[in-house]
Structures are given as C-alpha cells and as structure tokens.
Amino acid sequence: MIKKYLPIAIIFVIIITGAYYAVSQLMPNVEDETTDKIMYSTSPVIKGDINVGVNTSGQLNASYGGGIRAPQISEPEFYNLSFIISEFLAEEGDSLKMGDPVIRLSSSDLDNKISDLKANLETKRDYLAQLLGIDVRQVESVNPYDGIVITAPIAGRITELNVSEGEELGSLIASIINDSEFKFSFKARENEYASLYKGQRILLKFEYFEGYYEGYIDELNANPVPDNEGEFGLTYVHWGVIKAKNPGLIQTNMTASVSIPTTKDSFLPDKTLVEKGRVTGYVEEKKIYKNAISSDELVVTEVLVNERDYVEKGQAIVKLAGADVRLMIQENLDNINNMKRTIQKAEELKNNLIITAPMDGVVAGFWRTEGETIMPGDWVGDIFNTNNMMIWTEVDDIDVVYIKQDAPVVVKVDALTGVEFEGIVTNVSQSGKDSSGIIKYSVNIEVSGSGELRPGMMAQCFIDAGESLDTLLVPIEAVFEDRGMPKVEVLKEDNVVEAVTIETGLMNAMYVEVLSGLNEGDLVVTGSSSDLLPSQHIKDTDTIIPNNN
C-alpha cells in the first residue's frame, strides 16, 4: 500500500517546493515594498586605451597598371590596321617576366596593306619606266639626266592635245577618255538609304533611250548631308556613285531615274528613288598636266600622236627635254625608294606580331578570345604585380563616418589563415546609394600583398578609425543623450545621483572616451533597481577593468 502512494507523495512535494520558489522570486517581500531606497549599478571612470574601426569584406582585384595590350603603331600609314588573336602563348595564373610572349597575332589588314604597297610600288615603277621609255627592270638604275617620254596612262581616245614641237610645254598636255564605262552620281533620301548598299545592282532609265541600263553602286556615303536642290525643298540625302557599262550612247550630264530591280537578275524596277541622277564622267578619264611632271620650263622635242587618235596604255605621246627633267626623275626615284622602305617596315611588323608581358607578374586573365579582332593599342588582359592589389567594398551610413582617406587597414585573406597584410584607404565615396533600404558607400582599399595573393580571393578588412591611449573611459551603457547633449549620471555620497554633461571622443561597442566632464574614479550609473521587473534583483556594483578595445 505504501509503495502505491509513494510516487504521488513525491510529485506533491515537488509541486509545493516549486510554488514556494516562484512566489519568493516573483513577489517582492514586505521589506522591499516598504522601503524607498533605490539601489544603483555603477562603474568607475577608468583610464585605458580605446581603438575604433570598421570591419568589412571584399574581393581582391589586380592593379590595372599592368594591362596586356596589342602593340601600338606610330607609323601613320599603318594606323587603320586590325589584328586577329591567333594563339594564346600564356594562361591565366602564369608567372611571366617582362618581355615574355603572351599572345600571337595575325593581320589580314597588314597582309593586304603589304600587297597594296607592293602593287603601288610596281605601278610607280611602271609609270616611270613608261615616262622614260625604258624597261621597268631598268628604272632603279636610271640616270636622271636622261630625257623623258610622256606616255598614255590609260587606253582611250585623245580628246585634247595641247603640245607643239619646239614650243614650251603648256599646263594641260592631253586628255584621254575611255568611254566604255561611265560614272553616275545620285542621291537617296533617308528612307530610301536603308534599302541601298555598296555593290548593289541598280537599273537606270534614260529618257532618251528605251529600256533600262544596269549598273552597280560603287560608292555610298553613310553620312546624310543637307540638300535644297530637289523639287521638295530642303531635305537630307545620302550621295552615291554608280558605275555602268556604256553601250556607246551615254554622255556626260545625261540624267536618268534610279530603280532597285524586283530580283537580282531582273530588268523590272521595284522601287524608284525620288531624285534623278546624272552622268558625271567616265570611270577611266585621265588628264596629263605639266605640273605632274615639272613646274619649270620644258621644251617639247617630238609629238607622236594626233587629237582624236585612239592610243593604248603606255603608248608614247610626247618627248620632252629641259633643265628640270633631272629633278623630276629624281623625285620619282625618291618616291619609289620611300615606298620600298615602307614595305620593309610593314614586313618587319608582320614578323613581330607578338604581344609581350609589359612587366614581371602573374597573368590575371584575358578579356578577348582566340579568333577575335582587336585594334592597335587595345587592352586584351591583365597582368598583376601581387605586391599591389585592390579591394572594393561597401559600408553603411553609420560606419562611413569613421573612415578617412589614407586610413590604415588590416587585411586578412580567407584562403591564407593567420596571415595579415597592410592596406590603406585610397578613396571613400561622398554620396551613398540605396541598397534594399540601406544606404551604402563605396570604399577602395590598396593592399600591399605578396606572391600568394590572387584576384578574386575574399578578404576581411579592419579599417582603423583611430585610437586614444591612456584616456578616460566609461561603459557605453552609461551614456545617454538629453536635448542633443551627451550625459551620464554620477553617483555621489548618500546615494545622490547627478546628471553631468560630458564631451565624448572615440566610441566602440563597449566604451566611450570622455574628453571632459568627469574625473578618474567617478562612479557612473549603468542601471538602478527602479529599472527592474519584480522578478529581477539588483546586481553588485560593477567593476570595470580597462580593455584595449
């Protein structure tokens, strides 16, 4: 029977004990209710050191002073060249010495330039050879004191011949026209320009002839210009030039409408431009002037053709002699030699299309890919010196007030445990940006690193906002604000509390620096029994030990 009721008795005792403890803790005793005395928790004003700073984080970035870039070109004749990335000779993370190869380039522009220069050189050689009436292989060994022969630069009919044997050479020597192909000038309005392109097949309708004549757009200006010669007043147009075969009837200044055919090979017009164009000349039309040869007096020694004669390209027209012939020949020879030097420079550039490292360092990465086209001087990647890294981070509007330009920073990298790096604040933004309701300010930090660092590593930064040594300190909970002034309550004798206005300095999460208003040893109030709930009890008076926080 006793065993049956024993557990019940134990439970009853536990309930009675718990109820007694709750009543004793939650209900004030009669003595507490009847006394008016308030107990205070205090802390003495002490002397100690205080440090203030801001903790933040960010990624390491390479210094851009070591950018990898395509070679720059100083020769004006090569300004418009482009390059193609053919091969990467280094990879991200490679350590390089200044001058090490990084990227191999190629350039179809340079290849074309060399081809054009060589073709132009041959043209100049041919011209001088024809002018002198000698074999082209003899040009560079010619004697400038020999006479010259003026030859036809193109095949065609001589329309003007202004020379006579024994007389001084005039300004215009001869005009030669090959009228088998003509040039046609036209203009397109802004809304018409979108459907036109260089090389496009075009139909021309002359009012003098039946049917359409086909031609091809040879030039098309992308920039509109004002035009008030049309029947609709001032407007903006794009000028272009069409080349077309001449069946033999087309002459200069004839006008025609310009149409786009319905299909590629059709002779049926689809769209016709508003403005008509006109024939401005012929594709091959040359005038031979005296100033192309010499500006001084020259004497015609022999005229070899007549006006209206048809001549072949290179055919001799006039023979000349004079004191200035030597200088003219020498100038042509100089031009040929200058072009040879330009070709040599171009070929040297072609043989050295390698981007090299501009400094000792580690390749951070590349911005371009193999096969991509770049221009001279374009940046293609980064090579960084690990002794100089950057961190971009953000702080809120509360912390930014502690951050100053050139403030020292302690940097710890997550990947390198136990290692600290020195840093310095290089820039603090003066205006913040809203980020999900929190105002953020950007901060740039320069880090003095080592070879272990890499761009992209996460770093923890402590920005030092200052310190005070051997200064008066009070707990932060003792300080309050009254009418905009910082104050503390000081406990005097006989439990009297006096509010004192103080001047504050640095402040961290634990302490506030006191610049004036208190003395070492003063007891400042950190709490009182009047602030407690009935279930709470006042603790013993605090004792604060100075801390280097």
C-alpha positions, 0 to 999 in steps of 0.5 A: 500500500505504501509503495502505491502512494509513494510516487504521488507523495513525491510529485506533491512535494515537488509541486509545493517546493516549486510554488514556494520558489516562484512566489519568493522570486516573483513577489517582492517581500514586505521589506522591499515594498516598504522601503524607498531606497533605490539601489544603483549599478555603477562603474568607475571612470577608468583610464585605458586605451580605446581603438575604433574601426570598421570591419568589412569584406571584399574581393581582391582585384589586380592593379590595372597598371599592368594591362596586356595590350596589342602593340601600338603603331606610330607609323601613320600609314599603318594606323587603320590596321586590325589584328586577329588573336591567333594563339594564346602563348600564356594562361591565366595564373602564369608567372611571366617576366617582362618581355615574355610572349603572351599572345600571337597575332595575325593581320589580314589588314597588314597582309593586304596593306603589304600587297597594296604597297607592293602593287603601288610600288610596281605601278610607280615603277611602271609609270616611270619606266613608261615616262622614260621609255625604258624597261621597268627592270631598268628604272632603279638604275636610271640616270636622271639626266636622261630625257623623258617620254610622256606616255598614255596612262590609260587606253582611250581616245585623245580628246585634247592635245595641247603640245607643239614641237619646239614650243614650251610645254603648256599646263594641260598636255592631253586628255584621254577618255575611255568611254566604255564605262561611265560614272553616275552620281545620285542621291537617296533620301533617308528612307530610301538609304536603308534599302541601298548598299555598296555593290548593289545592282541598280537599273537606270532609265534614260529618257532618251533611250528605251529600256533600262541600263544596269549598273552597280553602286560603287560608292555610298556615303553613310553620312546624310548631308543637307540638300535644297536642290530637289523639287521638295525643298530642303531635305537630307540625302545620302550621295552615291556613285554608280558605275555602268557599262556604256553601250556607246550612247551615254554622255556626260550630264545625261540624267536618268531615274534610279530603280532597285530591280524586283530580283537580282537578275531582273530588268523590272524596277521595284522601287524608284528613288525620288531624285534623278541622277546624272552622268558625271564622267567616265570611270577611266578619264585621265588628264596629263598636266605639266605640273605632274611632271615639272613646274619649270620650263620644258621644251617639247622635242617630238609629238607622236600622236594626233587629237582624236587618235585612239592610243593604248596604255603606255603608248608614247605621246610626247618627248620632252627635254629641259633643265628640270627633267633631272629633278623630276626623275629624281623625285620619282626615284625618291618616291619609289625608294620611300615606298620600298622602305615602307614595305620593309617596315610593314614586313618587319611588323608582320614578323613581330606580331607578338604581344609581350608581358609589359612587366614581371607578374602573374597573368590575371586573365584575358578579356578577348578570345582566340579568333577575335579582332582587336585594334592597335593599342587595345587592352586584351588582359591583365597582368598583376604585380601581387605586391599591389592589389585592390579591394572594393567594398561597401559600408553603411551610413553609420560606419562611413563616418569613421573612415578617412582617406589614407586610413590604415587597414588590416587585411586578412585573406580567407584562403591564407589563415593567420596571415595579415597584410597592410592596406590603406584607404585610397578613396571613400565615396561622398554620396551613398546609394540605396541598397534594399533600404540601406544606404551604402558607400563605396570604399577602395582599399590598396593592399600591399600583398605578396606572391600568394595573393590572387584576384578574386580571393575574399578578404576581411578588412579592419579599417582603423578609425583611430585610437586614444591611449591612456584616456578616460573611459566609461561603459557605453551603457552609461551614456545617454543623450538629453536635448542633443547633449551627451550625459551620464549620471554620477553617483555621489555620497548618500546615494545622490545621483547627478546628471553631468554633461560630458564631451565624448571622443572615440566610441566602440561597442563597449566604451566611450572616451570622455574628453571632459566632464568627469574625473578618474574614479567617478562612479557612473550609473549603468542601471538602478533597481527602479529599472527592474521587473519584480522578478529581477534583483539588483546586481553588485556594483560593477567593476570595470577593468580597462580593455584595449578595445 
